[in-house]
Amino acid sequence: MACTLTKGRNEPCKDVVGGITAVYFADFDTLGAITYDATDTDVIDSFGGTPTWFKFDVKGTSSFEQTITSSRDNGTTFYEQTLTLNFKKLSKQTHNEVKLLAYARPHVIVEDNNGNQFMMGLEYGAEVTGGSIATGAAMGDMSGYSLTFGAQEKIPANFVDATITASASEIDDI
Protein backbone atom coordinates (compact mmCIF):
# COMPACT_ATOMS: atom_id res chain seq x y z
CA MET A 1 0.00 0.00 0.00
CA ALA A 2 1.39 3.37 -0.98
CA CYS A 3 1.07 6.13 1.60
CA THR A 4 1.09 9.07 -0.78
CA LEU A 5 1.37 12.64 0.48
CA THR A 6 -1.27 15.06 -0.79
CA LYS A 7 -0.03 18.55 0.13
CA GLY A 8 2.89 20.65 1.32
CA ARG A 9 2.84 23.33 4.02
CA ASN A 10 4.01 26.95 4.10
CA GLU A 11 5.49 28.51 7.23
CA PRO A 12 2.38 29.97 8.96
CA CYS A 13 2.00 33.43 10.47
CA LYS A 14 2.73 33.89 14.17
CA ASP A 15 -0.93 34.55 15.06
CA VAL A 16 -1.79 31.70 17.45
CA VAL A 17 -1.34 31.06 21.17
CA GLY A 18 -1.00 27.97 23.32
CA GLY A 19 -3.22 26.73 26.12
CA ILE A 20 -6.74 25.45 26.54
CA THR A 21 -9.82 27.27 27.75
CA ALA A 22 -12.43 24.54 28.29
CA VAL A 23 -13.06 20.80 28.22
CA TYR A 24 -16.35 19.03 27.56
CA PHE A 25 -17.10 15.53 28.84
CA ALA A 26 -19.72 13.06 27.58
CA ASP A 27 -20.38 9.54 28.80
CA PHE A 28 -18.64 6.80 26.84
CA ASP A 29 -20.55 5.15 24.02
CA THR A 30 -23.18 7.91 23.65
CA LEU A 31 -21.83 9.44 20.41
CA GLY A 32 -23.61 7.18 17.93
CA ALA A 33 -22.80 7.46 14.24
CA ILE A 34 -20.22 10.14 13.46
CA THR A 35 -20.71 12.54 10.56
CA TYR A 36 -17.58 14.08 9.06
CA ASP A 37 -17.32 17.22 6.96
CA ALA A 38 -17.78 16.26 3.30
CA THR A 39 -14.68 18.15 2.11
CA ASP A 40 -12.47 17.80 5.20
CA THR A 41 -12.76 14.37 6.76
CA ASP A 42 -10.63 15.43 9.74
CA VAL A 43 -13.54 17.55 11.03
CA ILE A 44 -16.47 16.01 12.91
CA ASP A 45 -19.76 17.76 12.04
CA SER A 46 -22.19 15.86 14.26
CA PHE A 47 -22.95 12.76 16.28
CA GLY A 48 -25.94 10.49 15.63
CA GLY A 49 -26.31 9.60 19.31
CA THR A 50 -27.48 11.83 22.11
CA PRO A 51 -24.38 12.71 24.13
CA THR A 52 -24.84 15.26 26.91
CA TRP A 53 -21.75 17.46 27.08
CA PHE A 54 -20.65 18.90 30.44
CA LYS A 55 -18.39 21.95 30.24
CA PHE A 56 -15.50 22.62 32.61
CA ASP A 57 -13.73 25.97 32.25
CA VAL A 58 -9.97 25.80 32.70
CA LYS A 59 -7.39 28.56 32.66
CA GLY A 60 -3.64 28.69 33.02
CA THR A 61 -1.82 25.43 33.58
CA SER A 62 -4.09 22.89 31.84
CA SER A 63 -2.79 21.36 28.61
CA PHE A 64 -3.46 18.86 25.82
CA GLU A 65 -0.74 16.96 23.96
CA GLN A 66 -0.68 14.17 21.37
CA THR A 67 2.37 11.95 20.95
CA ILE A 68 2.80 9.97 17.75
CA THR A 69 4.17 6.45 18.25
CA SER A 70 5.14 4.70 15.03
CA SER A 71 7.09 1.47 14.51
CA ARG A 72 8.45 0.41 11.14
CA ASP A 73 9.35 -2.99 12.67
CA ASN A 74 5.80 -3.64 13.85
CA GLY A 75 4.00 -1.71 11.09
CA THR A 76 1.98 0.24 13.66
CA THR A 77 1.16 3.88 14.36
CA PHE A 78 -1.01 5.22 17.17
CA TYR A 79 -1.58 8.48 18.99
CA GLU A 80 -1.16 8.88 22.75
CA GLN A 81 -3.41 11.72 23.90
CA THR A 82 -2.66 13.33 27.26
CA LEU A 83 -4.87 15.94 28.93
CA THR A 84 -3.70 17.60 32.14
CA LEU A 85 -6.36 19.60 34.00
CA ASN A 86 -6.16 21.82 37.05
CA PHE A 87 -9.37 22.86 38.77
CA LYS A 88 -8.92 25.60 41.34
CA LYS A 89 -10.85 25.56 44.63
CA LEU A 90 -12.00 22.52 46.57
CA SER A 91 -15.76 22.00 46.87
CA LYS A 92 -18.23 19.23 47.59
CA GLN A 93 -19.75 19.50 44.12
CA THR A 94 -16.44 19.35 42.27
CA HIS A 95 -15.23 16.58 44.58
CA ASN A 96 -18.11 14.39 43.44
CA GLU A 97 -17.60 15.18 39.73
CA VAL A 98 -13.87 14.43 40.00
CA LYS A 99 -14.70 11.08 41.59
CA LEU A 100 -17.14 10.28 38.75
CA LEU A 101 -14.57 11.30 36.12
CA ALA A 102 -12.01 8.98 37.75
CA TYR A 103 -14.46 6.06 37.60
CA ALA A 104 -15.65 6.75 34.03
CA ARG A 105 -14.18 6.51 30.53
CA PRO A 106 -15.58 9.67 28.93
CA HIS A 107 -15.24 11.14 25.48
CA VAL A 108 -13.59 14.56 25.78
CA ILE A 109 -13.65 17.64 23.59
CA VAL A 110 -10.75 19.99 24.28
CA GLU A 111 -11.12 23.66 23.31
CA ASP A 112 -7.93 25.65 22.84
CA ASN A 113 -7.30 29.38 23.16
CA ASN A 114 -7.57 29.73 19.37
CA GLY A 115 -11.17 28.48 19.25
CA ASN A 116 -10.23 25.01 17.94
CA GLN A 117 -12.01 22.01 19.42
CA PHE A 118 -10.47 18.51 19.37
CA MET A 119 -12.05 15.11 20.06
CA MET A 120 -10.02 13.10 22.61
CA GLY A 121 -10.86 9.42 23.13
CA LEU A 122 -13.17 9.22 20.12
CA GLU A 123 -13.13 5.44 19.70
CA TYR A 124 -11.89 4.11 23.05
CA GLY A 125 -12.67 6.90 25.52
CA ALA A 126 -10.28 8.64 27.91
CA GLU A 127 -9.18 7.42 31.34
CA VAL A 128 -8.00 9.28 34.40
CA THR A 129 -4.46 7.95 34.79
CA GLY A 130 -3.47 10.01 37.82
CA GLY A 131 -4.03 13.17 39.75
CA SER A 132 -4.21 14.75 43.16
CA ILE A 133 -6.46 16.66 45.50
CA ALA A 134 -4.41 19.21 47.40
CA THR A 135 -4.64 22.24 49.63
CA GLY A 136 -0.99 23.25 49.22
CA ALA A 137 1.42 24.28 51.98
CA ALA A 138 1.62 28.05 51.70
CA MET A 139 -1.20 30.58 51.38
CA GLY A 140 -0.34 31.19 47.72
CA ASP A 141 -0.35 27.49 46.78
CA MET A 142 -3.14 25.92 44.76
CA SER A 143 -6.10 24.51 46.58
CA GLY A 144 -7.83 22.22 44.13
CA TYR A 145 -7.68 19.25 41.82
CA SER A 146 -5.13 18.05 39.28
CA LEU A 147 -6.19 15.31 36.88
CA THR A 148 -4.33 13.58 34.07
CA PHE A 149 -6.33 11.82 31.35
CA GLY A 150 -4.88 9.44 28.81
CA ALA A 151 -6.23 7.93 25.60
CA GLN A 152 -4.74 5.84 22.83
CA GLU A 153 -6.33 6.21 19.41
CA LYS A 154 -5.70 5.05 15.85
CA ILE A 155 -5.88 8.61 14.51
CA PRO A 156 -5.01 12.03 15.94
CA ALA A 157 -7.79 13.95 17.67
CA ASN A 158 -10.23 15.18 15.03
CA PHE A 159 -11.25 18.80 14.88
CA VAL A 160 -14.87 19.22 16.04
CA ASP A 161 -17.46 21.70 14.77
CA ALA A 162 -18.12 24.17 17.59
CA THR A 163 -21.91 23.83 17.23
CA ILE A 164 -21.63 20.40 18.90
CA THR A 165 -20.73 21.92 22.27
CA ALA A 166 -22.87 25.07 21.96
CA SER A 167 -25.55 23.68 24.30
CA ALA A 168 -23.20 22.05 26.83
CA SER A 169 -24.31 21.93 30.47
CA GLU A 170 -22.00 23.77 32.84
CA ILE A 171 -21.45 22.57 36.37
CA ASP A 172 -22.81 24.71 39.18
CA ASP A 173 -20.83 27.83 40.04
CA ILE A 174 -18.74 26.68 42.98
ZITA-V283305 format. One record per helix or strand of 3 or more residues. SS is the DSSP state (hx for helix, st for strand). FROM is the first residue (numbers start at 1). TO is the last residue. Records with the same first field share a line. If there is no record, write none. Layout:
SS: FROM-TO + FROM-TO
This chain:
st: 20-26 + 34-36 + 43-47 + 54-57 + 63-71 + 76-88 + 107-112 + 117-120 + 127-134 + 144-153
hx: 92-103 + 162-165
